[in-house]
Amino acid sequence: MRRPSKHLDHLTLAMTAAIDIGFIVVMFLMITAKPLPFTEIRNIQLPYSTLTAISDLDGESATIYIGHGKIRFQMSDTIRRQTLIAMGKKHRLNFSKSEIANFKKVAIVEVPIDSLKLHVNGYDNESYVNAVGIRIDSTNNELADWIKESRKACYDLCAGERLHFYIYADQREEYPQIKRIFDILEQQGEHKWSLITWTKSKQ
């Protein structure tokens, strides 16, 4: 009598190794993942774009916010402390250790330099509603100072690494205001930056 052939009814897997690999992948993603270089501000309507360009998020970054007729500035954590100290020296402000520590909680700089101490000590995440913004007057261009000092801090602390700038602008903002920011960046030697937009699908 012919012996029946053996059929493989099921496959046995060692799940321990698979679970270990899964945990390693999750841990890798958690360690290497970086947050977006900008904070969403309520009521800012980003411009639309049909082109999608993914910027390299590696390295240090700073974001310039343009909206509600105000200018705001955000830096990565690595360069915040040194940039604040440098701005204090430039504008003859002495920040205490507690104020420097509190500055780490300030998500976005959104006041003139002479109001920065009060802003740091009384900061909350909704303060941008009443904040007056950073000065960009021709005689008192504080945004240019923030850009300059943050670039220096990045160069000193990150082995000569270049600071990458993002522009987060409201589409309803008047063009002269946008052009003014472009000019300030170019005057500081920054000729390349990224514009944050919503992606609009092609119909």
Wavefront OBJ file of the C-alpha trace (Angstrom):
o trace
v 0.000 0.000 0.000
v 1.283 3.485 -0.930
v 1.985 5.727 2.015
v 0.101 9.009 1.885
v 2.265 12.081 1.389
v 2.686 14.410 4.299
v 1.050 17.805 4.033
v 2.069 20.859 6.033
v -1.121 21.870 7.785
v 0.309 24.765 9.795
v 3.464 26.766 10.288
v 5.019 27.191 13.698
v 6.787 30.471 14.404
v 8.911 31.511 17.325
v 7.140 34.741 18.357
v 9.739 35.705 20.952
v 12.236 36.801 18.311
v 9.547 38.662 16.325
v 8.404 40.560 19.434
v 11.997 41.470 20.290
v 12.540 42.890 16.810
v 9.290 44.839 17.050
v 10.351 46.447 20.319
v 13.757 47.338 18.859
v 12.092 49.068 15.881
v 9.729 51.036 18.150
v 12.596 52.122 20.413
v 14.638 53.197 17.394
v 11.794 55.352 16.103
v 11.225 56.916 19.513
v 14.896 57.798 19.934
v 15.519 59.133 16.438
v 12.178 60.870 15.823
v 12.287 64.672 15.890
v 9.340 67.020 16.427
v 8.257 69.421 13.741
v 10.313 72.632 13.804
v 7.290 74.858 14.340
v 4.374 75.346 16.686
v 0.880 75.861 15.282
v -0.562 79.273 16.108
v -4.323 79.623 16.158
v -6.004 81.559 13.324
v -2.969 81.592 11.047
v -3.998 80.394 7.594
v -1.047 78.905 5.782
v -0.752 79.391 2.013
v -1.539 76.436 -0.225
v 0.919 74.693 -2.497
v 0.466 71.951 -5.076
v 4.110 70.935 -4.744
v 5.317 68.872 -1.841
v 8.904 69.285 -0.746
v 10.124 67.531 2.369
v 12.865 69.472 4.113
v 15.672 67.716 5.912
v 14.748 68.107 9.576
v 18.160 66.978 10.822
v 20.142 69.610 12.668
v 19.048 72.762 14.454
v 16.245 74.985 13.226
v 14.491 78.278 13.907
v 11.050 79.421 12.786
v 9.845 82.932 11.955
v 6.082 83.384 12.374
v 4.283 86.100 10.422
v 0.641 86.656 11.248
v -1.880 89.055 12.778
v 0.506 91.879 11.858
v 3.110 90.500 14.293
v 6.475 88.785 14.038
v 7.449 85.912 16.331
v 10.560 83.768 16.619
v 11.130 80.193 17.791
v 14.436 78.377 18.319
v 15.407 74.785 18.977
v 16.222 73.938 22.585
v 19.936 73.415 21.951
v 20.667 77.077 21.177
v 18.056 78.871 23.305
v 20.127 79.539 26.414
v 23.186 80.896 24.630
v 21.067 82.990 22.270
v 19.202 84.591 25.187
v 22.454 85.423 27.011
v 23.911 86.947 23.835
v 20.768 89.035 23.274
v 20.975 90.237 26.863
v 24.566 91.395 26.389
v 23.708 93.084 23.110
v 20.780 94.998 24.595
v 22.273 95.501 28.096
v 19.911 93.164 29.909
v 21.087 90.897 32.709
v 19.019 87.727 32.907
v 19.055 85.845 36.206
v 19.578 82.085 36.417
v 15.872 81.593 37.078
v 14.935 83.730 34.052
v 17.308 81.748 31.852
v 15.744 78.548 33.175
v 12.225 79.921 32.575
v 13.162 80.818 29.017
v 13.221 77.107 28.202
v 9.443 77.091 28.745
v 8.857 79.951 26.316
v 7.773 78.253 23.117
v 7.919 81.420 21.011
v 9.554 84.821 21.476
v 6.816 87.318 20.697
v 7.642 90.599 22.467
v 10.183 93.415 22.075
v 13.461 92.857 23.880
v 12.701 95.459 26.547
v 9.602 93.439 27.551
v 11.344 90.072 27.448
v 11.999 89.795 31.192
v 8.322 90.300 31.983
v 7.371 87.924 29.183
v 9.686 85.181 30.448
v 8.479 85.450 34.034
v 4.778 85.531 33.179
v 4.684 83.293 30.118
v 1.784 81.003 29.282
v 0.967 79.132 26.091
v -1.864 81.533 25.202
v 0.184 84.717 25.606
v 0.548 85.181 21.859
v -3.024 86.480 21.730
v -2.043 89.779 23.347
v 1.667 89.861 22.485
v 2.814 92.764 20.327
v 5.487 90.864 18.414
v 9.183 91.448 17.738
v 10.297 94.811 16.373
v 11.524 94.953 12.792
v 11.880 98.734 12.477
v 14.744 100.022 10.394
v 16.136 101.765 13.490
v 15.409 98.908 15.906
v 15.526 95.626 14.026
v 15.361 93.088 16.833
v 14.474 90.187 14.546
v 17.812 90.644 12.795
v 19.502 90.408 16.200
v 17.655 87.183 17.076
v 18.644 85.682 13.719
v 22.275 86.741 14.065
v 22.729 85.529 17.639
v 20.904 82.226 17.066
v 23.145 81.526 14.069
v 26.224 82.226 16.182
v 24.960 79.954 18.960
v 24.295 77.157 16.485
v 27.772 77.521 14.989
v 29.441 77.477 18.419
v 27.416 74.670 19.991
v 26.920 72.404 16.985
v 30.427 72.158 15.525
v 29.906 74.769 12.840
v 26.523 73.448 11.792
v 24.271 75.779 9.818
v 20.974 76.860 11.393
v 18.017 76.178 9.117
v 15.191 78.735 9.014
v 11.497 78.113 8.425
v 8.880 80.748 7.618
v 5.374 80.155 8.945
v 3.281 82.941 7.428
v -0.414 83.749 7.183
v -1.601 83.844 3.578
v -3.642 86.984 4.360
v -0.582 88.951 5.426
v 0.354 91.900 3.208
v 3.240 91.144 0.860
v 5.432 94.083 1.998
v 5.549 92.501 5.468
v 6.621 89.151 3.988
v 9.169 90.846 1.744
v 10.564 92.663 4.767
v 11.329 89.312 6.457
v 12.949 88.004 3.275
v 15.158 91.099 3.161
v 16.179 90.720 6.814
v 17.201 87.110 6.227
v 19.205 88.027 3.150
v 20.938 90.868 5.001
v 22.026 88.285 7.580
v 23.486 86.095 4.851
v 20.580 83.643 4.821
v 19.607 83.037 1.205
v 17.931 79.666 1.686
v 14.966 78.858 3.929
v 11.792 76.769 3.934
v 8.234 78.060 3.613
v 5.610 76.076 5.527
v 2.447 75.494 3.434
v -0.622 73.331 3.268
v -0.486 70.797 0.449
v -3.362 71.168 -1.997
v -4.072 68.155 -4.169
v -4.181 68.684 -7.903
v -7.677 68.386 -9.347
l 1 2 3 4 5 6 7 8 9 10 11 12 13 14 15 16 17 18 19 20 21 22 23 24 25 26 27 28 29 30 31 32 33 34 35 36 37 38 39 40 41 42 43 44 45 46 47 48 49 50 51 52 53 54 55 56 57 58 59 60 61 62 63 64 65 66 67 68 69 70 71 72 73 74 75 76 77 78 79 80 81 82 83 84 85 86 87 88 89 90 91 92 93 94 95 96 97 98 99 100 101 102 103 104 105 106 107 108 109 110 111 112 113 114 115 116 117 118 119 120 121 122 123 124 125 126 127 128 129 130 131 132 133 134 135 136 137 138 139 140 141 142 143 144 145 146 147 148 149 150 151 152 153 154 155 156 157 158 159 160 161 162 163 164 165 166 167 168 169 170 171 172 173 174 175 176 177 178 179 180 181 182 183 184 185 186 187 188 189 190 191 192 193 194 195 196 197 198 199 200 201 202 203
